[in-house]
Amino acid sequence: MPRLGSETLVIATHNAGKLREIAALLAPYGIECLSAGALGLPEPVETGKSFAANALIKAHAAAAASQLPALADDSGLCAAALDGRPGVYTADWAERQWFEGPPGRDWYMAMGKVEGMLAALGDDVDRGCWFACVLAIAWPDGESVVYEGRADGTLTWPPRGTMGFGYDPVFVPRGGELTFAELDPAEKHRISHRADAFAKLVADQFG
């Protein structure tokens, strides 16, 4: 299997927050990160039924289009009381419908959907949840590898904090009191689902 060295790596995302997190994690290893968005690469249709499947779709598409190694992240929030939803549809829950406003993603709306479904289950509902993350690396020759990570926690309401992105304002990591959006970015990077997956990537690719 190919291994990463000091080279350019395409990060298969158009999400600026996700790019910043991944680039910060890779910086100590001399990897230059370019986003798929900056290269003008189209976003492939994510038809997978799992985080791994969708991460591989994105990584292979970016590697083939750029002829560079590509790293894709597929991650999402899974609520225990909702049978793991939104899961692979985490971003879809943030997409506005025509009657909800201009096209795009509204993360406050998405957080509200999760909270509304939990509230409908009663005051004693299990608020346990986890963030799942799969990092997939693909090379232009078709080789690929995946690394899976997880961060457990609980859902809180109302949202708190201005850092982070996505569902971070309602996620309190296990053993903590602050949401991901209230934590210093360096602390979030240390304990996040992405950090867990990244630690496995580092051990395999740079160990």
Backbone as a printed PyTorch tensor [residue, N CA C, xyz], in Angstrom:
tensor([[[  0.8340,  -1.1970,   0.0000],
         [  0.0000,   0.0000,   0.0000],
         [  0.8700,   1.2480,   0.0000]],

        [[  0.5500,   2.2690,  -0.8070],
         [  1.3280,   3.5170,  -0.7870],
         [  1.2410,   4.1860,   0.5800]],

        [[  2.2420,   5.0170,   0.8630],
         [  2.2420,   5.7610,   2.1240],
         [  2.4270,   7.2390,   1.8190]],

        [[  1.8550,   8.0580,   2.6820],
         [  2.0130,   9.4920,   2.5160],
         [  3.4030,   9.9200,   2.9510]],

        [[  3.9430,  10.9030,   2.2350],
         [  5.2010,  11.5060,   2.6240],
         [  5.0070,  13.0040,   2.7160]],

        [[  6.0760,  13.7670,   2.5290],
         [  5.9550,  15.2210,   2.5030],
         [  5.5000,  15.6140,   1.1100]],

        [[  4.2060,  15.7730,   0.9530],
         [  3.6400,  15.9850,  -0.3760],
         [  2.3520,  16.7790,  -0.2830]],

        [[  1.8130,  17.0710,  -1.4290],
         [  0.5270,  17.7600,  -1.4920],
         [ -0.5930,  16.7410,  -1.3970]],

        [[ -1.5510,  17.0460,  -0.5680],
         [ -2.6850,  16.1600,  -0.3570],
         [ -3.9640,  16.9580,  -0.5940]],

        [[ -4.8330,  16.4330,  -1.4260],
         [ -6.1080,  17.0860,  -1.6610],
         [ -7.0710,  16.6660,  -0.5590]],

        [[ -7.6670,  17.6470,   0.1160],
         [ -8.6870,  17.3630,   1.1150],
         [-10.0270,  17.4780,   0.4060]],

        [[-10.7150,  16.3680,   0.3020],
         [-11.9340,  16.2950,  -0.5140],
         [-13.1200,  16.9010,   0.2310]],

        [[-13.1000,  18.2190,   0.3470],
         [-14.1910,  18.9130,   1.0210],
         [-14.3470,  20.3120,   0.4510]],

        [[-15.5560,  20.8470,   0.5690],
         [-15.8150,  22.2500,   0.2770],
         [-16.1630,  22.9830,   1.5730]],

        [[-15.9720,  22.3230,   2.7050],
         [-16.2910,  22.8490,   4.0330],
         [-15.0240,  23.4650,   4.6270]],

        [[-15.0200,  24.8000,   4.7760],
         [-13.8280,  25.4950,   5.2530],
         [-13.4510,  25.0780,   6.6730]],

        [[-14.4520,  24.8490,   7.5330],
         [-14.1600,  24.4350,   8.8980],
         [-13.4910,  23.0740,   8.9550]],

        [[-13.9800,  22.1580,   8.1500],
         [-13.4060,  20.8160,   8.1190],
         [-11.9820,  20.8620,   7.5570]],

        [[-11.7680,  21.6810,   6.5310],
         [-10.4290,  21.8270,   5.9560],
         [ -9.4520,  22.3390,   7.0110]],

        [[ -9.8510,  23.3490,   7.7770],
         [ -8.9610,  23.9060,   8.8060],
         [ -8.5750,  22.8490,   9.8260]],

        [[ -9.5410,  22.0560,  10.2750],
         [ -9.2390,  21.0290,  11.2740],
         [ -8.2600,  19.9950,  10.7350]],

        [[ -8.5160,  19.5030,   9.5340],
         [ -7.6620,  18.4590,   8.9750],
         [ -6.2780,  19.0080,   8.6640]],

        [[ -6.2030,  20.2260,   8.1120],
         [ -4.9110,  20.8290,   7.7990],
         [ -4.0810,  21.0300,   9.0640]],

        [[ -4.7450,  21.4190,  10.1690],
         [ -4.0250,  21.6090,  11.4320],
         [ -3.4710,  20.2870,  11.9440]],

        [[ -4.2290,  19.2140,  11.7930],
         [ -3.7750,  17.9060,  12.2470],
         [ -2.6120,  17.3810,  11.4110]],

        [[ -2.5890,  17.7340,  10.1240],
         [ -1.5470,  17.2290,   9.2260],
         [ -0.2990,  18.1060,   9.1900]],

        [[ -0.4030,  19.3310,   9.6830],
         [  0.7010,  20.2880,   9.5950],
         [  2.0300,  19.7580,  10.1440]],

        [[  2.0390,  19.0470,  11.2780],
         [  3.3280,  18.5760,  11.8080],
         [  4.0380,  17.5560,  10.9180]],

        [[  3.3560,  17.0250,   9.9240],
         [  3.9450,  15.9850,   9.0890],
         [  4.3750,  16.4980,   7.7120]],

        [[  4.4090,  17.8150,   7.5700],
         [  4.9030,  18.4070,   6.3400],
         [  3.9980,  18.2220,   5.1420]],

        [[  2.7200,  18.0310,   5.3900],
         [  1.7690,  17.8150,   4.2980],
         [  1.1190,  19.1500,   3.9190]],

        [[  1.2000,  19.5010,   2.6510],
         [  0.4990,  20.6760,   2.1550],
         [ -0.9130,  20.2670,   1.7510]],

        [[ -1.9010,  20.9580,   2.2960],
         [ -3.2940,  20.6000,   2.0370],
         [ -3.9490,  21.5910,   1.0790]],

        [[ -4.5920,  21.0660,   0.0640],
         [ -5.3940,  21.8450,  -0.8640],
         [ -6.8110,  21.2970,  -0.8190]],

        [[ -7.7950,  22.1690,  -0.8020],
         [ -9.1570,  21.6730,  -0.7650],
         [ -9.6820,  21.3960,  -2.1600]],

        [[-10.6110,  20.4590,  -2.2520],
         [-11.2730,  20.1770,  -3.5210],
         [-11.9870,  21.4230,  -4.0290]],

        [[-12.5190,  22.2190,  -3.0950],
         [-13.1970,  23.4460,  -3.4770],
         [-12.2560,  24.4280,  -4.1410]],

        [[-11.0490,  24.6000,  -3.5690],
         [-10.0760,  25.5310,  -4.1380],
         [ -9.6140,  25.0820,  -5.5190]],

        [[ -9.6070,  23.7810,  -5.7610],
         [ -9.2040,  23.2480,  -7.0660],
         [-10.3480,  23.2230,  -8.0610]],

        [[-11.5410,  23.5950,  -7.6080],
         [-12.6970,  23.5990,  -8.4990],
         [-13.2260,  22.2190,  -8.8280]],

        [[-12.9510,  21.2540,  -7.9470],
         [-13.4260,  19.8910,  -8.2020],
         [-14.8960,  19.7770,  -7.8120]],

        [[-15.6790,  19.0720,  -8.5940],
         [-17.1010,  18.9170,  -8.2570],
         [-17.2690,  17.9950,  -7.0500]],

        [[-18.3690,  18.1570,  -6.3420],
         [-18.6850,  17.2800,  -5.2270],
         [-19.4230,  16.0530,  -5.7560]],

        [[-18.8870,  14.8590,  -5.5510],
         [-19.5810,  13.6650,  -6.0410],
         [-20.8520,  13.4030,  -5.2410]],

        [[-21.7600,  12.6830,  -5.8460],
         [-22.9890,  12.2970,  -5.1520],
         [-22.6490,  11.1990,  -4.1490]],

        [[-23.0160,  11.4170,  -2.8910],
         [-22.7040,  10.4520,  -1.8330],
         [-23.8490,   9.4500,  -1.7230]],

        [[-23.6880,   8.3280,  -2.3690],
         [-24.7380,   7.3150,  -2.4100],
         [-24.5130,   6.1820,  -1.4170]],

        [[-23.4350,   6.2570,  -0.6360],
         [-23.1170,   5.1950,   0.3050],
         [-24.0910,   5.1300,   1.4660]],

        [[-24.2000,   3.9710,   2.0660],
         [-25.0700,   3.7530,   3.2200],
         [-24.2870,   3.7410,   4.5240]],

        [[-22.9940,   4.0420,   4.4470],
         [-22.1600,   4.0840,   5.6460],
         [-21.1720,   5.2320,   5.5050]],

        [[-20.5880,   5.6430,   6.6390],
         [-19.5830,   6.6970,   6.5990],
         [-18.3940,   6.2740,   5.7420]],

        [[-17.9720,   5.0190,   5.8660],
         [-16.8200,   4.5420,   5.1000],
         [-17.0870,   4.5960,   3.6050]],

        [[-18.2720,   4.1670,   3.1960],
         [-18.6000,   4.1620,   1.7720],
         [-18.5810,   5.5700,   1.2020]],

        [[-19.1540,   6.5240,   1.9200],
         [-19.1850,   7.8940,   1.4270],
         [-17.7990,   8.5310,   1.4240]],

        [[-16.9840,   8.2450,   2.4430],
         [-15.6260,   8.7790,   2.4710],
         [-14.8170,   8.2690,   1.2770]],

        [[-14.9790,   6.9940,   0.9590],
         [-14.2530,   6.4300,  -0.1820],
         [-14.7270,   7.0210,  -1.5060]],

        [[-16.0200,   7.2610,  -1.6370],
         [-16.5350,   7.8860,  -2.8590],
         [-15.8520,   9.2340,  -3.0790]],

        [[-15.7830,  10.0420,  -2.0190],
         [-15.2000,  11.3770,  -2.1340],
         [-13.6910,  11.3240,  -2.3680]],

        [[-12.9980,  10.4360,  -1.6690],
         [-11.5470,  10.3550,  -1.8200],
         [-11.1580,   9.8830,  -3.2150]],

        [[-11.8170,   8.8530,  -3.7070],
         [-11.4940,   8.3490,  -5.0480],
         [-11.7990,   9.3930,  -6.1220]],

        [[-12.9140,  10.1120,  -5.9700],
         [-13.2740,  11.1340,  -6.9570],
         [-12.2250,  12.2430,  -6.9890]],

        [[-11.7870,  12.6990,  -5.8220],
         [-10.8020,  13.7780,  -5.7660],
         [ -9.4370,  13.3180,  -6.2740]],

        [[ -9.0420,  12.0910,  -5.9370],
         [ -7.7530,  11.5770,  -6.4080],
         [ -7.7450,  11.4260,  -7.9270]],

        [[ -8.8250,  10.9200,  -8.4840],
         [ -8.9070,  10.7340,  -9.9310],
         [ -8.9080,  12.0740, -10.6640]],

        [[ -9.6260,  13.0630, -10.1110],
         [ -9.7370,  14.3570, -10.7850],
         [ -8.4570,  15.1770, -10.6860]],

        [[ -7.7420,  15.0630,  -9.5720],
         [ -6.5510,  15.8830,  -9.3410],
         [ -5.2530,  15.1730,  -9.6850]],

        [[ -5.3070,  13.8370,  -9.7680],
         [ -4.1120,  13.0130,  -9.9350],
         [ -3.1170,  13.2350,  -8.8020]],

        [[ -3.6790,  13.4620,  -7.6190],
         [ -2.9160,  13.5900,  -6.3880],
         [ -3.5530,  12.7060,  -5.3230]],

        [[ -2.7880,  12.3140,  -4.3000],
         [ -3.4340,  11.5970,  -3.1980],
         [ -4.5240,  12.4810,  -2.5920]],

        [[ -5.6050,  11.8870,  -2.1590],
         [ -6.7170,  12.6500,  -1.6040],
         [ -7.1940,  12.0390,  -0.3000]],

        [[ -7.5540,  12.9070,   0.6180],
         [ -8.0860,  12.4990,   1.9140],
         [ -9.5140,  13.0160,   2.0330]],

        [[-10.4190,  12.1230,   2.3320],
         [-11.8140,  12.5100,   2.5250],
         [-12.2550,  12.1250,   3.9210]],

        [[-13.0820,  12.9530,   4.4680],
         [-13.6650,  12.7160,   5.7780],
         [-15.1670,  12.5650,   5.5990]],

        [[-15.7360,  11.5440,   6.1990],
         [-17.1910,  11.4970,   6.2880],
         [-17.5120,  11.2950,   7.7540]],

        [[-18.2960,  12.1830,   8.2690],
         [-18.5560,  12.1470,   9.6980],
         [-19.9780,  12.5910,   9.9650]],

        [[-20.4410,  12.3010,  11.1620],
         [-21.7990,  12.6910,  11.4780],
         [-22.1490,  12.4390,  12.9220]],

        [[-23.2880,  12.9710,  13.2860],
         [-23.8170,  12.8270,  14.6270],
         [-24.7960,  11.6630,  14.6750]],

        [[-24.6720,  10.8370,  15.6810],
         [-25.5600,   9.6840,  15.8570],
         [-26.1830,   9.7570,  17.2510]],

        [[-27.4980,   9.8540,  17.2980],
         [-28.2080,   9.9360,  18.5770],
         [-28.7280,   8.5540,  18.9620]],

        [[-28.4200,   8.1260,  20.1840],
         [-28.8080,   6.7850,  20.6240],
         [-30.3190,   6.5910,  20.5790]],

        [[-31.0690,   7.5740,  21.0400],
         [-32.5260,   7.4390,  21.1090],
         [-33.1880,   7.4840,  19.7390]],

        [[-32.4440,   7.9300,  18.7330],
         [-32.9840,   8.0100,  17.3720],
         [-32.4140,   6.9040,  16.4880]],

        [[-31.9780,   5.8160,  17.1270],
         [-31.4340,   4.6640,  16.4020],
         [-30.2520,   5.0530,  15.5170]],

        [[-29.4250,   5.9650,  16.0320],
         [-28.2160,   6.3490,  15.3130],
         [-28.4100,   7.4530,  14.2880]],

        [[-29.6310,   7.9740,  14.1600],
         [-29.8370,   9.0930,  13.2360],
         [-29.3580,  10.3990,  13.8750]],

        [[-29.0030,  11.3970,  13.0620],
         [-29.0570,  11.4290,  11.6020],
         [-27.9930,  10.6210,  10.8800]],

        [[-26.8930,  10.2520,  11.5450],
         [-25.9090,   9.3570,  10.9400],
         [-25.3760,   9.8710,   9.6180]],

        [[-25.4100,   9.0160,   8.5890],
         [-24.8570,   9.4060,   7.2870],
         [-25.6650,  10.5350,   6.6440]],

        [[-26.8210,  10.8450,   7.2100],
         [-27.6420,  11.9360,   6.6710],
         [-27.4880,  13.2200,   7.4940]],

        [[-26.4100,  13.2920,   8.2830],
         [-26.1680,  14.4410,   9.1540],
         [-26.2440,  15.7620,   8.3950]],

        [[-25.5450,  15.8720,   7.2740],
         [-25.5580,  17.1160,   6.5060],
         [-26.8950,  17.3280,   5.8120]],

        [[-27.5330,  16.2320,   5.3800],
         [-28.8210,  16.3550,   4.6880],
         [-29.8750,  17.0060,   5.5880]],

        [[-29.8120,  16.7320,   6.8850],
         [-30.7910,  17.3090,   7.7970],
         [-30.6500,  18.8310,   7.8860]],

        [[-29.4880,  19.3520,   7.4610],
         [-29.2740,  20.7990,   7.4920],
         [-29.6620,  21.4750,   6.1830]],

        [[-29.9720,  20.7010,   5.1480],
         [-30.3240,  21.2860,   3.8540],
         [-31.7260,  21.8960,   3.9060]],

        [[-31.8250,  23.1410,   3.5170],
         [-33.1300,  23.8050,   3.5050],
         [-33.9900,  23.2830,   2.3580]],

        [[-35.2580,  23.0950,   2.6300],
         [-36.2320,  22.8190,   1.5910],
         [-36.6960,  24.1560,   1.0080]],

        [[-37.3940,  24.0910,  -0.0970],
         [-37.7850,  25.3230,  -0.7790],
         [-38.5960,  26.2580,   0.0990]],

        [[-39.3600,  25.6810,   1.0370],
         [-40.2230,  26.5020,   1.8850],
         [-39.5170,  26.9680,   3.1570]],

        [[-38.2380,  26.5950,   3.3100],
         [-37.5130,  26.9370,   4.5400],
         [-36.5230,  28.0800,   4.3440]],

        [[-36.4390,  28.6130,   3.1410],
         [-35.5230,  29.7260,   2.9110],
         [-34.6340,  29.4760,   1.7210]],

        [[-33.6290,  30.3240,   1.5340],
         [-32.7300,  30.1820,   0.3790],
         [-31.9540,  28.8720,   0.4370]],

        [[-31.5550,  28.3340,  -0.7150],
         [-30.8140,  27.0700,  -0.7300],
         [-29.5410,  27.1570,   0.1110]],

        [[-29.1740,  26.0370,   0.7040],
         [-27.9780,  25.9930,   1.5420],
         [-28.2490,  25.1950,   2.8010]],

        [[-27.2820,  25.2260,   3.6990],
         [-27.3880,  24.4700,   4.9390],
         [-27.6320,  25.3930,   6.1200]],

        [[-28.5520,  25.0100,   6.9570],
         [-28.8930,  25.7510,   8.1660],
         [-28.6700,  24.7990,   9.3400]],

        [[-27.5270,  24.9460,  10.0040],
         [-27.1800,  24.0050,  11.0680],
         [-28.0300,  24.2140,  12.3160]],

        [[-28.4720,  25.4460,  12.5550],
         [-29.3640,  25.6600,  13.6970],
         [-30.6780,  24.9070,  13.4650]],

        [[-31.1510,  24.9470,  12.2430],
         [-32.3600,  24.2040,  11.8930],
         [-32.1390,  22.7120,  12.1190]],

        [[-30.9690,  22.2040,  11.7120],
         [-30.6710,  20.7820,  11.8600],
         [-30.6110,  20.3850,  13.3330]],

        [[-29.9700,  21.2230,  14.1390],
         [-29.9120,  20.9430,  15.5760],
         [-31.3180,  20.9500,  16.1680]],

        [[-32.1560,  21.8530,  15.6740],
         [-33.5300,  21.9100,  16.1530],
         [-34.3270,  20.6740,  15.7980]],

        [[-34.0580,  20.0940,  14.6270],
         [-34.7500,  18.8630,  14.2420],
         [-34.4110,  17.7320,  15.2080]],

        [[-33.1180,  17.6110,  15.5280],
         [-32.6990,  16.5640,  16.4680],
         [-33.3580,  16.7940,  17.8290]],

        [[-33.3160,  18.0250,  18.3150],
         [-33.8970,  18.3290,  19.6180],
         [-35.4010,  18.0860,  19.6270]],

        [[-36.0700,  18.4570,  18.5500],
         [-37.5100,  18.2430,  18.4790],
         [-37.8780,  16.7740,  18.5400]],

        [[-37.1100,  15.9320,  17.8590],
         [-37.3800,  14.4980,  17.8740],
         [-37.1090,  13.9080,  19.2540]],

        [[-36.0480,  14.3900,  19.9230],
         [-35.7640,  13.9100,  21.2700],
         [-36.8550,  14.3580,  22.2380]],

        [[-37.2630,  15.6200,  22.1400],
         [-38.2890,  16.1470,  23.0460],
         [-39.5970,  15.3770,  22.9040]],

        [[-39.8920,  14.9300,  21.7100],
         [-41.1340,  14.1900,  21.4710],
         [-41.1250,  12.8340,  22.1620]],

        [[-39.9400,  12.3560,  22.5540],
         [-39.8260,  11.0560,  23.2160],
         [-39.9560,  11.1600,  24.7370]],

        [[-40.0770,  12.3830,  25.2490],
         [-40.2940,  12.5490,  26.6840],
         [-39.1010,  13.1190,  27.4130]],

        [[-39.3550,  13.5780,  28.6480],
         [-38.3140,  14.2360,  29.4360],
         [-37.1770,  13.3010,  29.8390]],

        [[-37.4600,  12.0030,  29.9500],
         [-36.4340,  11.0730,  30.4030],
         [-35.7300,  10.3740,  29.2410]],

        [[-35.8000,  10.9570,  28.0510],
         [-35.1860,  10.3640,  26.8720],
         [-33.6680,  10.2450,  27.0500]],

        [[-33.1060,   9.2030,  26.4970],
         [-31.6590,   9.0100,  26.4950],
         [-31.0480,  10.0630,  25.5760]],

        [[-30.2120,  10.9410,  26.1320],
         [-29.5850,  12.0000,  25.3440],
         [-28.1580,  11.6360,  24.9430]],

        [[-27.8050,  10.3750,  25.1230],
         [-26.4860,   9.9120,  24.7040],
         [-26.3340,   9.9730,  23.1880]],

        [[-25.1360,  10.2550,  22.7490],
         [-24.8790,  10.3580,  21.3130],
         [-23.3900,  10.1480,  21.0540]],

        [[-23.0400,  10.1040,  19.7980],
         [-21.6280,  10.0480,  19.4500],
         [-21.4310,  10.6760,  18.0790]],

        [[-20.2460,  11.2460,  17.9020],
         [-19.8000,  11.6840,  16.6020],
         [-18.9550,  10.5510,  16.0220]],

        [[-19.2480,  10.1470,  14.8120],
         [-18.4540,   9.1390,  14.1120],
         [-17.6740,   9.8170,  12.9970]],

        [[-16.4990,   9.3000,  12.7100],
         [-15.6730,   9.8530,  11.6420],
         [-14.9410,   8.7280,  10.9300]],

        [[-14.9300,   8.7850,   9.6110],
         [-14.0860,   7.9010,   8.8050],
         [-13.1970,   8.7750,   7.9370]],

        [[-11.9030,   8.5550,   8.0020],
         [-10.9490,   9.1980,   7.1040],
         [-10.5480,   8.1730,   6.0530]],

        [[-10.6900,   8.5340,   4.7970],
         [-10.2950,   7.6530,   3.6970],
         [ -9.2230,   8.3380,   2.8800]],

        [[ -8.1440,   7.6290,   2.5980],
         [ -7.1040,   8.1230,   1.6970],
         [ -7.1760,   7.3050,   0.4180]],

        [[ -7.1560,   7.9910,  -0.6980],
         [ -7.1360,   7.3120,  -2.0010],
         [ -5.9960,   7.8860,  -2.8320]],

        [[ -5.3970,   7.0150,  -3.6140],
         [ -4.3320,   7.4220,  -4.5210],
         [ -4.8430,   7.3370,  -5.9620]],

        [[ -4.2140,   8.0780,  -6.8700],
         [ -4.6940,   8.0750,  -8.2650],
         [ -4.7350,   6.6980,  -8.9190]],

        [[ -3.9260,   5.7580,  -8.4200],
         [ -3.9210,   4.4150,  -9.0160],
         [ -5.0630,   3.5340,  -8.5040]],

        [[ -5.9010,   4.0790,  -7.6150],
         [ -7.0540,   3.3220,  -7.1160],
         [ -6.8750,   2.6960,  -5.7460]],

        [[ -5.6480,   2.7200,  -5.2050],
         [ -5.4290,   2.1930,  -3.8580],
         [ -6.1480,   3.0710,  -2.8310]],

        [[ -6.5540,   2.4860,  -1.7160],
         [ -7.2250,   3.2720,  -0.6860],
         [ -7.1310,   2.5680,   0.6640]],

        [[ -7.3650,   3.3440,   1.7190],
         [ -7.3720,   2.8160,   3.0760],
         [ -8.2840,   3.7030,   3.9080]],

        [[ -8.9140,   3.1220,   4.9470],
         [ -9.8130,   3.9030,   5.8010],
         [ -9.4240,   3.7620,   7.2720]],

        [[ -9.7360,   4.8080,   8.0380],
         [ -9.4790,   4.8460,   9.4770],
         [-10.7340,   5.3900,  10.1580]],

        [[-11.2050,   4.7030,  11.2000],
         [-12.4640,   5.0780,  11.8470],
         [-12.2250,   5.6230,  13.2500]],

        [[-12.9690,   6.6800,  13.6020],
         [-12.8440,   7.2860,  14.9180],
         [-14.2180,   7.5780,  15.5080]],

        [[-14.2370,   7.8610,  16.8030],
         [-15.5170,   8.0830,  17.4960],
         [-15.2810,   8.9540,  18.7260]],

        [[-16.2620,   9.8170,  19.0300],
         [-16.2620,  10.6040,  20.2690],
         [-17.6600,  10.5020,  20.8690]],

        [[-17.7420,  10.0230,  22.1040],
         [-19.0280,   9.8560,  22.7700],
         [-19.3680,  11.0860,  23.6060]],

        [[-20.6610,  11.3250,  23.7700],
         [-21.0820,  12.4670,  24.5730],
         [-22.5750,  12.4790,  24.7830]],

        [[-23.0840,  13.6660,  25.1060],
         [-24.5200,  13.8650,  25.3040],
         [-24.9660,  15.1080,  24.5420]],

        [[-26.2510,  15.1410,  24.2230],
         [-26.8260,  16.2890,  23.5240],
         [-27.4300,  17.2530,  24.5290]],

        [[-27.1510,  18.5390,  24.3350],
         [-27.6910,  19.5690,  25.2110],
         [-28.5370,  20.5320,  24.3940]],

        [[-29.3310,  21.3210,  25.0630],
         [-30.1420,  22.3400,  24.3990],
         [-30.3920,  23.4690,  25.3830]],

        [[-30.3030,  24.7380,  24.9910],
         [-30.0730,  25.2320,  23.6290],
         [-28.6000,  25.1670,  23.2340]],

        [[-28.3000,  25.4150,  21.9550],
         [-26.9090,  25.3990,  21.4820],
         [-26.0580,  26.4250,  22.2400]],

        [[-24.7810,  26.0680,  22.4530],
         [-23.8670,  26.9600,  23.1720],
         [-22.5300,  27.0210,  22.4460]],

        [[-21.9900,  28.2240,  22.3330],
         [-20.6560,  28.3960,  21.7810],
         [-20.6570,  28.8490,  20.3330]],

        [[-19.5520,  29.4460,  19.9320],
         [-19.4320,  30.0010,  18.5800],
         [-18.2860,  29.4040,  17.7830]],

        [[-17.5030,  28.5380,  18.4010],
         [-16.4130,  27.8850,  17.6790],
         [-16.9070,  26.5660,  17.1110]],

        [[-16.0950,  25.9300,  16.2730],
         [-16.5120,  24.6790,  15.6750],
         [-17.5110,  24.9230,  14.5580]],

        [[-18.2220,  23.8800,  14.1800],
         [-19.1920,  23.9680,  13.0930],
         [-20.1680,  22.8090,  13.2140]],

        [[-21.1760,  22.8050,  12.3370],
         [-22.1400,  21.7050,  12.3450],
         [-22.8930,  21.6210,  13.6610]],

        [[-22.9390,  20.4260,  14.2460],
         [-23.6890,  20.1700,  15.4760],
         [-22.8570,  20.4140,  16.7390]],

        [[-21.6620,  20.9800,  16.5830],
         [-20.7860,  21.1920,  17.7360],
         [-21.4490,  21.9330,  18.8950]],

        [[-22.3380,  22.9240,  18.6520],
         [-22.9230,  23.6650,  19.7790],
         [-23.8600,  22.8640,  20.6800]],

        [[-24.2790,  21.6680,  20.2700],
         [-25.1660,  20.8700,  21.1290],
         [-24.5070,  19.5780,  21.6120]],

        [[-23.2090,  19.4100,  21.3260],
         [-22.5120,  18.1720,  21.7050],
         [-21.5720,  18.4340,  22.8690]],

        [[-21.8360,  17.7700,  23.9960],
         [-20.9620,  17.8420,  25.1690],
         [-20.2020,  16.5170,  25.2640]],

        [[-18.8780,  16.5300,  25.0800],
         [-18.1310,  15.2710,  25.1160],
         [-18.1750,  14.6240,  26.4900]],

        [[-18.0940,  13.3100,  26.4980],
         [-18.1510,  12.5420,  27.7460],
         [-17.1100,  13.0620,  28.7340]],

        [[-17.5530,  13.2930,  29.9660],
         [-16.6470,  13.7590,  31.0100],
         [-16.4390,  15.2570,  31.0250]],

        [[-17.0700,  15.9780,  30.0900],
         [-16.8890,  17.4220,  30.0190],
         [-18.1500,  18.1820,  30.3660]],

        [[-18.0390,  19.5000,  30.3890],
         [-19.1730,  20.3800,  30.6510],
         [-19.4070,  21.3560,  29.5080]],

        [[-18.3760,  21.6250,  28.7240],
         [-18.4780,  22.5540,  27.6020],
         [-18.8240,  21.8010,  26.3220]],

        [[-19.5460,  22.4650,  25.4460],
         [-19.8120,  21.8640,  24.1360],
         [-18.5630,  21.9640,  23.2630]],

        [[-18.5540,  21.2070,  22.1840],
         [-17.4480,  21.3070,  21.2400],
         [-17.2780,  22.7440,  20.7330]],

        [[-18.3810,  23.4780,  20.6140],
         [-18.3130,  24.8480,  20.1090],
         [-17.8250,  25.8410,  21.1590]],

        [[-17.7460,  25.4090,  22.4220],
         [-17.2190,  26.2620,  23.4930],
         [-15.7580,  25.9480,  23.7960]],

        [[-15.2860,  24.8090,  23.3460],
         [-13.9120,  24.4070,  23.6360],
         [-12.9070,  25.1610,  22.7750]],

        [[-11.7320,  25.3980,  23.3460],
         [-10.6340,  25.9010,  22.5380],
         [-10.3800,  24.9040,  21.4100]],

        [[-10.1700,  25.3880,  20.1800],
         [ -9.9830,  24.4540,  19.0540],
         [ -8.9130,  23.3960,  19.2970]],

        [[ -7.8360,  23.7680,  19.9780],
         [ -6.7700,  22.7950,  20.2380],
         [ -7.2710,  21.6600,  21.1240]],

        [[ -8.1290,  21.9840,  22.1040],
         [ -8.6800,  20.9550,  22.9820],
         [ -9.6620,  20.0800,  22.2220]],

        [[-10.4910,  20.6870,  21.3870],
         [-11.4170,  19.8920,  20.5790],
         [-10.6300,  18.9480,  19.6750]],

        [[ -9.5860,  19.4530,  19.0160],
         [ -8.7830,  18.6070,  18.1310],
         [ -8.2090,  17.4070,  18.8770]],

        [[ -7.9120,  17.6030,  20.1730],
         [ -7.2950,  16.5330,  20.9560],
         [ -8.2530,  15.3870,  21.2420]],

        [[ -9.5510,  15.6980,  21.4150],
         [-10.4940,  14.6700,  21.8790],
         [-11.5760,  14.3100,  20.8700]],

        [[-11.5670,  14.9280,  19.7000],
         [-12.6620,  14.7350,  18.7550],
         [-12.6290,  13.3780,  18.0650]],

        [[-13.7500,  13.0320,  17.4490],
         [-13.8590,  11.8250,  16.6340],
         [-12.8540,  11.8550,  15.4820]],

        [[-12.6270,  13.0500,  14.9360],
         [-11.6610,  13.1890,  13.8480],
         [-10.2470,  12.9360,  14.3610]],

        [[ -9.9620,  13.4180,  15.5850],
         [ -8.6510,  13.1780,  16.1860],
         [ -8.4290,  11.6910,  16.4330]],

        [[ -9.4790,  10.9850,  16.8430],
         [ -9.3710,   9.5450,  17.0820],
         [ -9.0250,   8.8140,  15.7850]],

        [[ -9.7370,   9.1620,  14.7110],
         [ -9.4420,   8.5440,  13.4150],
         [ -8.0590,   8.9620,  12.9270]],

        [[ -7.7170,  10.2280,  13.1660],
         [ -6.4290,  10.7250,  12.6930],
         [ -5.2650,  10.0510,  13.4140]],

        [[ -5.4350,   9.7530,  14.7040],
         [ -4.3690,   9.0650,  15.4520],
         [ -4.0770,   7.7050,  14.8230]],

        [[ -5.1200,   7.0250,  14.3560],
         [ -4.9280,   5.7360,  13.7000],
         [ -4.2580,   5.9110,  12.3380]],

        [[ -4.6200,   6.9950,  11.6310],
         [ -3.9820,   7.2870,  10.3490],
         [ -2.4870,   7.5460,  10.5450]],

        [[ -2.1560,   8.3640,  11.5470],
         [ -0.7510,   8.6990,  11.8090],
         [  0.0620,   7.4620,  12.1510]],

        [[ -0.4990,   6.6130,  13.0180],
         [  0.2250,   5.3920,  13.4110],
         [  0.5050,   4.5090,  12.2120]],

        [[ -0.4260,   4.4720,  11.2670],
         [ -0.2710,   3.6180,  10.0880],
         [  0.6020,   4.2630,   9.0120]],

        [[  0.4040,   5.5700,   8.7790],
         [  1.0760,   6.2360,   7.6780],
         [  2.4520,   6.8070,   8.0430]],

        [[  2.6080,   7.2380,   9.2850],
         [  3.8530,   7.9000,   9.6730],
         [  4.5790,   7.2030,  10.8090]],

        [[  4.0020,   6.1210,  11.3240],
         [  4.6090,   5.4380,  12.4570],
         [  5.8440,   4.6370,  12.0770]]])
